Amino acid sequence: MPDQTPIPHPVDLTVVPEVTAFFDEPTNTVTYVVRDPASTACAVIDSVMDIDYAAGRITYTSADAVIDHIRSHGLTLEWLIETHVHADHLSGAPYIQGKLGGKIGIGADITIVQETFGKVFNEGTAFQRDGSQFDRLFKDGDAYQIGQMTAFAMHTPGHTPACMTHVIGDAAFVGDTLFMPDGGSARADFPGGDARTLYRSIRRVLALPDATRLFMCHDYGPNGREIRWETTVASQRAQNIHVHDGITEDAFVALREARDATLAMPRLIIPSLQVNMRAGDLPPADKDGRRFLKVPINTL
């Protein structure tokens, strides 16, 4: 169980990566460029590909902003990290990779997500369910380099089976596992999600040193406040409305399940899952070169 598993590596708070955020207003998603302070190496975390769903039109304004930043600062892209298979936006990772290189990585339990949603979208045998669309599948505790920085991945499931928190120096990128303290936590009612598992994963994140910077994947500006995406372990432990210190597992599960029962499906869940389970690639083209997204009826 995640809360019984120690943090896989010590956190080096003396390494302070430079973090530049890009906020995508249509999906309330935050993409990060994380730079090694000792070199030009960087990683991109949770990139966005734009879609006009009603028109069926894909564009790359959000990804181009990230590419322009990397180029203008003379950076070398080494990694494109997906914290999980997003259900609310499409990944821009393959597009950015095609312009700048780098490896695309995600949690090893992407295979569970692919198996689940391969069935939901009635994908044929041509759709590989082994994670081979990605360059690296991270297991709990796996380490990797961004220039001279050593990063490591922590398995933090509950929102989805494949959720990973990536710890890079004094910074941790939590995906949807946590929101800002006044936003609480991620939903846990998608296929493969579980509120009790989510609680244990969150407590594992909050076992990182108090000074660890935490970076959110989304913010919705609760109660009209300005958009924010950075906090600390100490702030979450003291102030998070769902999981501050003293909230029991049973109390969290009751709160999370009651709240999830009131939530609608994300607006872009249908295109997002079909694309993101393919590492950001669109479904294969037909014989005329056209690509299509499926809409499963009464399934999600």
KOLLUM-878920 format. One line per field, with one value per residue: y, x, z of N, C-alpha, C in turn; residue number from 1; residue in one letter. Coordinates in steps of 0.001 Angstrom, whole numbers, plus 500000, padded with zeros to 6 digits. Layout:
BEGIN
ny: c(Y ...) .
nx: c(X ...) .
nz: c(Z ...) .
cay: c(Y ...) .
cax: c(X ...) .
caz: c(Z ...) .
cy: c(Y ...) .
cx: c(X ...) .
cz: c(Z ...) .
n: c(NUM ...) .
res: c(A ...) .
//
This chain:
BEGIN
ny: c(498816 502283 504167 502753 502360 503345 506584 506493 507531 509696 513173 515878 518881 520893 521102 523098 523260 525277 526372 526859 527902 527210 528214 526772 528071 527151 524461 524580 523644 523166 523358 522455 523619 522305 523106 522119 523608 523574 523164 523179 521436 520193 519317 518633 518777 517398 518387 520205 519667 521469 521412 521979 520783 520670 521341 519453 519995 520148 521992 523737 525754 526009 524108 525158 527496 526488 525227 527489 528818 527004 526948 529683 530073 528509 525790 522231 519640 516867 515121 514286 514298 512540 512828 511205 509436 511735 512983 515294 516949 516960 515437 517130 515948 514206 516000 518069 516534 515834 518246 518937 516713 514376 512083 510320 509719 507733 506364 502870 501450 502295 500312 499059 501064 501260 498733 498867 501107 500503 498591 500118 501912 500166 499232 497615 494714 495892 498021 498446 497228 497408 499512 500324 502555 504579 505943 505356 503536 504173 502722 502448 504327 504464 506082 508880 510982 514509 516436 517258 516748 514410 512812 511286 508845 508440 506114 506982 506142 506145 508359 507655 504400 504666 506913 509026 510707 513037 513670 516175 517396 519941 520004 518743 517155 516697 515885 515120 514305 515915 519126 522734 523883 524969 523734 521003 517655 515163 513689 510335 508485 507492 504714 502277 504010 504891 505875 505298 504312 506628 508394 507185 507449 510240 510815 509708 511436 513697 513006 513761 516069 519008 521444 520925 521912 521851 521182 521755 520107 521209 524107 525771 528134 528421 529920 532280 533228 534238 532364 529761 527634 526560 525270 524091 521138 521502 523486 522130 520052 521487 522945 521817 521235 518743 516780 517585 517357 515148 514442 511512 508359 507049 509176 510815 509136 508911 511602 512067 510157 510924 513474 512889 511607 513651 514829 515764 514187 515000 517591 517037 514324 512126 512554 512968 510616 508709 509701 510159 507664 506639 507827 510465 510453 510632 508548 505829 506586 506261 504554 506710 508626 509944 510743 509592 510084 508114 507862 506439 504988 505386 504274 505365) .
nx: c(500844 500533 500988 502502 504893 508196 509607 511280 513860 516289 515497 516993 517299 519024 519380 517961 515817 515150 511964 509571 506359 503472 500311 497366 494512 491959 491797 492599 495114 498467 501566 504981 508322 511272 514319 517698 519797 522538 523207 522224 520184 516802 513427 510092 506943 503787 502510 500453 498198 496233 492693 489855 487031 484408 484719 486488 489230 492713 495298 498408 499160 499651 501709 503634 504367 505815 507906 509079 510041 511981 513776 514510 515895 518057 518015 518282 516210 515484 513622 510151 507632 504821 502553 500390 497724 495959 492630 491475 492759 494593 497693 500663 503065 504256 504362 506040 508321 508940 509915 511999 513245 514087 512833 509769 508020 506148 504134 504525 502178 500540 499797 497608 495701 495589 494566 492039 490764 491177 489243 486942 486904 486735 489023 491035 493159 495435 496051 498415 498790 500838 502333 504222 504172 505396 508598 509808 508883 508030 508723 507931 510207 512118 514920 516172 518059 518291 520172 522572 521015 519433 516441 513488 510855 507731 505268 501984 499111 495464 493896 494264 495414 498028 499289 502001 504244 506738 509871 512184 515063 514433 511798 508534 506367 503083 500996 497555 497042 497019 495499 495829 495970 493395 491884 491898 491783 492285 489687 488407 486985 487148 487490 489494 490323 490510 489417 490480 493014 494008 494129 496184 498296 498515 499257 501751 503086 502991 504776 507205 509982 509141 509751 509706 508918 505760 504173 501297 499139 496816 494722 491857 491093 489541 486668 487006 489638 492937 494670 496807 499687 501776 502907 503758 504916 504573 502560 500410 500017 499164 496940 495369 492158 491022 492853 494484 496744 495574 493143 491364 491776 489315 487513 488356 487843 485037 484317 485505 484276 481593 481716 482668 480477 478889 480019 480392 481402 484661 484987 486575 487109 486665 488104 490609 491438 491612 493712 495799 496360 497809 500238 499991 499650 497495 494650 495177 495382 492859 492485 492375 493796 492536 491718 489997 488024 486461 483168 482058 478945 476913 478815 481015) .
nz: c(500000 499231 501393 503153 502021 501877 501018 497960 497443 498955 499359 497778 498869 498279 495613 493282 490925 488036 487408 485023 484305 482269 481667 480563 479647 478520 479416 482006 482665 483794 482377 482656 482293 483280 484424 484666 486988 486654 484038 480546 480271 480221 481199 480090 481537 481483 478965 476525 473860 471623 471096 469171 469898 468943 466294 465490 465270 465443 466973 467794 469562 472350 472794 471076 472403 474537 473161 471935 474196 475159 472994 472809 475131 474812 475556 476157 475430 477319 478462 478222 480297 481394 483926 484307 482584 481129 481483 480777 479033 475922 475208 474245 473757 471650 469500 470446 470922 468291 467360 469098 470186 472838 475402 475910 478839 481208 483896 484694 484969 482961 481240 482418 482193 479413 478754 479970 478706 476079 475702 476258 474111 472054 470692 468255 467725 466762 468365 470695 473959 475770 476606 474797 473190 474476 475478 477893 480725 483900 487022 490536 492354 490359 488954 487066 484818 484464 482833 485145 487286 489413 489066 490469 490385 491978 492684 492730 492880 492519 491684 488995 487874 486936 487916 488715 490886 490300 491499 491647 492549 494837 494180 493476 491250 491027 489440 489046 491589 493875 494502 494816 498259 498911 497054 497358 496519 493907 491873 492240 490838 488274 485940 487449 489402 492930 496060 498595 498029 496863 499068 500566 498788 498680 501335 501233 499453 501082 502992 502110 502559 504488 503252 500563 497324 495797 492767 490931 488548 487650 488130 489370 490448 493018 494540 493212 493396 492216 489688 490749 491228 492667 495741 499042 500793 503557 503630 502437 504280 506461 505561 503489 502275 502101 502944 505103 507907 510354 509261 508871 507170 506617 506868 504787 502564 502675 502242 499695 498004 498205 497105 494513 493425 492598 490419 487004 483893 482614 480149 477894 477979 476250 473702 474911 476356 474305 472788 474646 475780 473805 473983 473211 470493 467623 466726 464349 460819 458249 455046 453371 454604 456666 460056 462954 465905 468372 469835 472562 473446 476246 478006 479499) .
cay: c(500000 503408 504851 501902 502254 504524 507388 505626 508146 510931 514393 516816 520229 521859 521228 523917 523436 526441 525876 527837 527363 527683 527902 526642 528482 526319 523208 524834 522779 523814 522657 522964 523372 522156 523238 521841 524869 523410 522893 523626 520333 520450 518391 519202 517959 517547 519329 520301 519857 522152 520833 522518 519492 520792 521403 518373 520629 520117 523036 523537 527033 525789 523419 526063 528422 525746 525069 528795 529090 526144 527410 531035 530014 527628 524596 520915 518863 515469 514302 514744 513477 512559 512352 510157 509546 512821 512875 516635 517626 516099 515648 517642 515393 513795 517185 518708 515610 515941 519499 519147 515473 513988 510823 510425 508756 507652 505255 501543 500938 502694 499110 498849 502067 500886 497581 499317 501996 499800 497973 501176 502491 499068 499214 496283 494132 496746 498911 497745 497513 497091 500741 500490 503863 505474 505605 504877 503250 504319 502006 503168 504431 504610 507355 509273 512207 515708 517048 516759 516481 513099 512826 509956 508707 507779 505653 507587 505856 506496 509082 506609 503420 504963 508217 509106 511993 513118 514505 516683 518317 520352 520173 517528 517409 515732 515558 515438 513704 517021 520485 523697 523556 525308 522934 519645 516473 514701 512714 508952 507661 506962 503296 502064 504924 504399 506946 504852 504307 508022 508929 506642 508072 511635 510833 509424 512702 514627 512562 514439 517162 520100 522536 520514 522638 520995 521828 521144 520002 522024 524974 526303 529381 528323 531148 533461 533705 534136 531033 529471 526226 526144 525309 523268 520048 522051 524165 521106 519336 522372 523678 521187 521077 517328 515841 518160 516466 514910 513825 510069 507722 506808 510463 511251 508287 509308 512909 511971 509405 511742 514555 512334 511246 514847 515415 515360 513777 516126 517961 516467 512988 511174 512655 512914 509249 508005 510219 510065 506281 506398 508722 511732 510291 510459 507199 505613 507103 505277 504432 508021 509542 510652 510208 509745 509758 507387 508274 505285 505373 504815 503427 506053) .
cax: c(500000 501433 501378 503418 506108 509021 510026 512316 515184 516338 515253 518104 516731 520030 519221 516758 515624 514389 510669 508772 505001 502637 498931 496445 493221 490800 491744 493116 496286 499767 502723 506214 509676 512102 515709 518832 520527 523964 523419 521104 519227 515491 512328 508748 506006 502348 502278 499081 497860 494943 491650 488498 486339 483213 485138 487420 490444 493881 496309 499571 499564 500205 502997 504594 504872 506844 509032 509737 510779 513170 514720 515006 516814 519170 517934 518264 515106 515855 512472 508763 507042 503372 502318 499369 496921 495034 491275 490918 493453 495387 499129 501430 504416 504870 504621 507250 509427 509294 510642 513135 513801 513713 512124 508461 507918 504917 504158 504446 500806 499828 499253 496268 494837 495397 493671 490690 490158 491151 487915 485923 486862 486642 490220 491362 494432 496545 496384 499263 498449 502045 503062 505331 504089 506223 510024 510213 507819 508624 508239 508166 511605 513027 515627 516626 518861 518023 521472 523253 520026 518812 515010 512943 509413 506993 503956 500955 497833 494224 493173 494350 496418 499369 499753 503333 504789 508144 510617 513369 515651 513504 510484 507785 505287 502142 499893 496229 496870 496673 495326 496245 495301 491968 491212 491747 492398 491726 488603 488902 485868 487369 487865 490819 490560 490068 489625 491339 494364 494403 494522 497487 499281 498703 500051 503135 503621 503130 505907 508397 510349 508174 510124 509601 507947 504813 503631 500031 498859 495635 494127 490580 490814 488354 486117 487384 491008 493780 495215 498105 500035 502907 502749 504777 504401 504119 501268 499386 499755 498475 495786 494571 490792 490638 493834 495430 497075 494464 492030 491561 491533 487881 486842 488680 487137 483625 484223 485876 483256 480379 481961 482781 479136 478220 480825 480176 482596 485400 484506 487413 487555 486618 489305 491847 491851 492004 495007 496842 496784 498740 501386 499749 499410 496111 494393 495717 494611 492255 493173 492374 494583 491707 491750 488711 487877 485215 482350 481332 477620 476502 479900 481756) .
caz: c(500000 499073 502620 503895 501239 502129 499878 497387 497432 499733 498595 497888 498839 497824 494159 493078 489488 487557 486937 484283 484137 481168 482038 479433 480212 478153 480174 483357 482820 483923 481817 483253 481807 484474 483945 485543 487187 486361 482619 479703 480143 480797 480965 479992 482286 481214 477868 476018 472448 471596 470259 469058 469823 468104 464889 465199 464752 466319 466774 468661 470152 473690 472661 470434 473416 475275 472238 471782 475434 475198 471968 473084 476258 474454 476384 475519 476000 477522 478852 478207 481346 481640 485289 484208 481359 481430 480944 480582 477938 475054 475359 473112 473834 470372 468677 470976 470665 466880 467136 469987 470701 474191 475576 476554 479922 481992 484837 484083 484977 481750 480609 482984 481577 478013 478706 480328 477720 474809 475631 476211 472769 471094 469857 467757 468147 466336 469469 471644 475355 476530 476886 473847 472548 475280 475480 479219 481679 485222 488188 491775 492739 489224 488855 485734 484851 483661 482983 486336 488330 489489 489370 490711 490254 493046 492245 493586 492236 493203 490631 487973 488293 486433 488400 489315 491297 489909 492434 490959 493513 495902 493553 493156 490303 491596 488539 489576 492905 494757 494010 495822 499521 498926 496028 497865 495918 492643 491910 492253 490359 486938 485972 488010 490511 494238 497027 499688 497462 496677 500382 500930 497904 499100 502558 500835 498952 502197 503804 501623 503473 504529 502359 499165 496503 495092 491579 490536 487112 487346 489143 488906 491137 493876 495150 492441 493585 491031 489421 491363 490986 493483 497185 499692 501613 504832 503429 502202 505531 507401 505056 502436 502790 502092 503516 506060 509015 511265 508533 508817 505881 506440 506660 503429 501607 502683 501586 498288 497268 498129 496147 493163 492947 492076 489352 485610 483169 482021 478822 476836 478364 475134 472868 475695 476663 473083 472353 475670 475989 472699 474211 472557 469062 467195 466206 462992 459692 457354 453762 452724 455404 457644 461416 463614 467312 468638 470972 473090 473919 477543 478496 480562) .
cy: c(501240 504051 504024 501751 503490 505309 506729 506200 509349 512143 515362 518236 521275 522037 521920 524129 524715 525924 527023 527200 528018 527254 527904 526905 527589 525034 523356 523945 523607 522878 523292 522645 523413 522099 522869 523138 524790 523161 523472 522547 520703 519288 519193 518245 518361 518636 519209 520429 520420 521435 521687 521303 519567 520775 520237 518882 520640 521268 522905 524827 526834 525141 524322 527069 527765 525585 526380 529136 528283 526622 528758 531073 529034 526337 523327 520072 517393 514584 515046 513805 513665 512024 511256 510298 510552 512603 514235 517464 516611 516442 516181 517028 514971 514980 517873 517834 515710 517190 519553 517872 515202 512675 511059 509335 508869 506469 503918 500988 501573 501483 498779 499813 501708 499702 498008 500107 501473 499120 499024 501710 501430 499072 497770 495829 494969 497722 498132 498192 497223 498320 501066 501816 504892 505011 505028 504676 503238 503422 502796 503143 504577 506018 507612 510629 513287 516550 516423 516486 515036 513266 511406 509989 507950 507371 506169 507390 506302 507307 508198 505601 503822 506269 508102 510544 511983 514138 514870 517740 518641 520480 518825 517906 516312 515334 515997 514899 514737 518263 521434 523445 523884 524572 521477 518603 516111 513790 511308 507980 507217 505466 503112 503002 504345 505438 506533 504798 505728 508637 508464 507225 509507 511701 510509 510682 513649 514159 513099 515570 518352 521192 522175 521344 521634 521784 521040 521066 520886 522997 525637 527577 529327 529681 532417 533952 533563 532725 530906 527988 525727 526293 524479 522125 520594 522725 523165 520392 520183 522820 522939 520807 519623 516446 516513 517175 516360 514326 512329 509545 507526 508106 510975 510446 508676 510640 512796 511245 510187 512863 514024 512007 512432 515397 514875 514877 515015 516341 517258 515034 512038 511342 512482 511487 508505 508425 509913 508637 505816 507291 510037 511645 510153 509016 507051 506145 505959 505304 505752 509066 510309 509950 510529 509414 509107 507996 507048 505722 504618 503870 504078 506469) .
cx: c(500884 501874 502326 504758 506961 509281 511258 513717 515166 516143 516401 517572 517747 520006 517894 516572 514852 513103 509909 507430 504299 501204 498052 495032 492052 490679 492245 494320 497553 500843 503976 507424 510576 513557 516702 519623 522002 524252 522253 520031 517901 514546 511050 507791 504578 502052 500852 499086 496446 493960 490389 487608 485135 483564 486034 488749 491538 494806 497365 500053 500236 501581 504042 505167 505991 508097 509803 510565 512073 514212 515328 515982 517970 519194 517932 517204 515496 514655 511163 507994 505528 503154 501265 498684 495804 493681 490686 491671 494263 496861 499747 502808 504990 505208 505903 508472 509895 510088 511965 513814 513338 512952 510805 508348 506613 505044 503901 503030 499927 499198 497854 495274 494563 494448 492234 490053 490300 489805 486822 485771 486904 487812 490535 492720 495634 496957 497142 498951 499624 502880 504154 505269 504989 507674 510487 508968 508450 507924 508587 509649 512578 513629 516031 517311 518243 519277 522195 522292 519556 517359 514578 511421 508846 505626 502901 499573 496642 493336 493107 495394 497848 499937 501123 503588 506276 508846 511952 513991 514652 512073 509842 506573 504248 501017 498564 496019 496427 496366 495913 495451 493814 491182 491073 492519 491689 490526 489186 487875 486015 487673 489303 491168 490020 490410 490564 492803 494878 494860 495931 498602 499565 499547 501517 503804 503900 504156 507228 508755 509397 508468 510025 508542 507059 504178 502422 499915 497684 495357 492899 490185 489579 487979 486642 488795 491794 494351 496595 498395 501196 502590 503880 504109 503851 502755 500150 499032 498948 497113 494920 493198 490322 491571 494859 495655 495890 493240 492297 491273 490043 487127 487121 487894 485660 483438 484450 484795 481961 480550 482009 481418 478401 478888 480436 481490 483329 484998 485276 487831 487611 487814 490588 492319 492312 493394 496094 497257 497709 499973 501238 499541 497914 495899 494886 494780 493986 492970 493240 493137 493799 491780 490431 488833 486509 484487 481595 480010 477307 477553 480667 480817) .
cz: c(500000 500389 503461 503180 501469 500854 499273 497374 498365 498833 498837 497740 498408 496313 493891 491577 489192 486910 486284 483953 482949 481475 480793 479943 479787 478958 481611 483689 482937 483376 482397 482386 483033 484023 485042 485732 486825 484885 481827 479567 480796 480504 480819 480677 481933 480178 477331 474504 472400 470679 470317 468818 468903 466621 464503 464675 465817 465957 467871 469311 471507 473616 472025 471421 474234 474413 472082 473019 475476 474194 472338 474246 476015 475243 475528 476199 476096 477821 478624 479127 481374 483055 485330 482858 481635 480761 480606 479559 477155 475215 474063 473006 472479 469464 469139 470727 469211 466554 467885 470471 472117 474204 476313 477609 480684 482942 484165 484058 483908 481078 481134 482350 480121 477872 478976 479202 476297 474598 475494 474799 471669 470119 469451 468244 467706 467432 470532 473069 476284 476856 475896 473087 473249 475244 476806 480072 483067 486239 489437 492137 491598 489201 487403 485848 483972 483792 484163 487488 488261 489914 489717 490714 491447 492508 493226 492960 493089 492292 489388 488444 487954 486961 489064 489748 490973 490797 491785 491863 494610 495403 493268 492319 490495 490649 489119 490987 493927 493941 495053 497104 499566 497852 496400 497096 494621 492867 491792 491692 488910 487036 486436 489144 491816 495292 498152 499227 497287 497996 500739 500056 498329 500367 502264 500289 500119 503226 503271 502587 503357 503506 500880 498451 495765 493955 491078 489015 486699 488480 488543 489644 492016 494487 494490 492654 492280 490907 490059 491164 491836 494965 497792 500447 502921 504700 503210 503500 506503 506905 504044 502968 502808 502900 504417 507203 509973 510592 508420 507420 505630 506176 505248 502401 501540 501958 500092 497487 497157 497108 494723 492576 492330 490823 487978 485006 482629 480558 477711 477121 477165 474192 473667 475913 475413 472600 473382 475968 474864 472805 473474 471060 468794 466739 464773 461914 458904 456014 453001 453535 456451 459007 462118 465099 467525 469840 471475 473729 475227 478130 479649 481690) .
n: c(1 2 3 4 5 6 7 8 9 10 11 12 13 14 15 16 17 18 19 20 21 22 23 24 25 26 27 28 29 30 31 32 33 34 35 36 37 38 39 40 41 42 43 44 45 46 47 48 49 50 51 52 53 54 55 56 57 58 59 60 61 62 63 64 65 66 67 68 69 70 71 72 73 74 75 76 77 78 79 80 81 82 83 84 85 86 87 88 89 90 91 92 93 94 95 96 97 98 99 100 101 102 103 104 105 106 107 108 109 110 111 112 113 114 115 116 117 118 119 120 121 122 123 124 125 126 127 128 129 130 131 132 133 134 135 136 137 138 139 140 141 142 143 144 145 146 147 148 149 150 151 152 153 154 155 156 157 158 159 160 161 162 163 164 165 166 167 168 169 170 171 172 173 174 175 176 177 178 179 180 181 182 183 184 185 186 187 188 189 190 191 192 193 194 195 196 197 198 199 200 201 202 203 204 205 206 207 208 209 210 211 212 213 214 215 216 217 218 219 220 221 222 223 224 225 226 227 228 229 230 231 232 233 234 235 236 237 238 239 240 241 242 243 244 245 246 247 248 249 250 251 252 253 254 255 256 257 258 259 260 261 262 263 264 265 266 267 268 269 270 271 272 273 274 275 276 277 278 279 280 281 282 283 284 285 286 287 288 289 290 291 292 293 294 295 296 297 298 299 300) .
res: c(M P D Q T P I P H P V D L T V V P E V T A F F D E P T N T V T Y V V R D P A S T A C A V I D S V M D I D Y A A G R I T Y T S A D A V I D H I R S H G L T L E W L I E T H V H A D H L S G A P Y I Q G K L G G K I G I G A D I T I V Q E T F G K V F N E G T A F Q R D G S Q F D R L F K D G D A Y Q I G Q M T A F A M H T P G H T P A C M T H V I G D A A F V G D T L F M P D G G S A R A D F P G G D A R T L Y R S I R R V L A L P D A T R L F M C H D Y G P N G R E I R W E T T V A S Q R A Q N I H V H D G I T E D A F V A L R E A R D A T L A M P R L I I P S L Q V N M R A G D L P P A D K D G R R F L K V P I N T L) .
//
